[in-house]
Amino acid sequence: MGSKLPPQAQRWRIIIFTLPIIGVTSFVLYKRLVLGEPRRTLPTDLEKHGHEKVADIYISGGEGKSS
């Protein structure tokens, strides 16, 4: 990497790096807790198609079947 930074420069680097993260996290929590916005979730099709995928593996003679 680069040369070692003096302690004061390390403090500034930490502050500059963490302030945006703290700001965004606080804003998201404010929207969820105060404004009542629902939590974001990742879309998944496991509930609809999870059993079909497992069944296809067993029917096709793939993993999990010792014949």
Backbone hydrogen bonds, N-H to C=O, Kabsch-Sander energy under -0.5 kcal/mol:
donor,donor_aa,acceptor,acceptor_aa,energy
10,Q,6,P,-2.1
11,R,7,P,-2.1
12,W,8,Q,-2.0
13,R,9,A,-2.3
14,I,10,Q,-2.3
15,I,11,R,-2.5
16,I,12,W,-2.8
17,F,13,R,-2.0
18,T,14,I,-2.6
19,L,15,I,-2.2
21,I,17,F,-0.6
22,I,18,T,-2.6
23,G,19,L,-2.6
24,V,20,P,-2.5
25,T,21,I,-2.3
26,S,22,I,-2.4
27,F,23,G,-2.2
28,V,24,V,-2.5
29,L,25,T,-2.4
30,Y,26,S,-2.5
31,K,27,F,-2.4
32,R,28,V,-2.1
33,L,29,L,-3.2
34,V,30,Y,-2.3
35,L,30,Y,-1.4
37,E,31,K,-2.2
49,H,45,D,-2.9
50,G,46,L,-1.9
53,K,49,H,-1.8
54,V,50,G,-1.6
55,A,51,H,-2.3
56,D,52,E,-2.4
57,I,53,K,-1.4
58,Y,54,V,-1.8
59,I,55,A,-2.5
60,S,56,D,-2.2
61,G,58,Y,-0.7
62,G,57,I,-2.4
65,K,62,G,-1.1
66,S,64,G,-0.6
67,S,65,K,-0.8
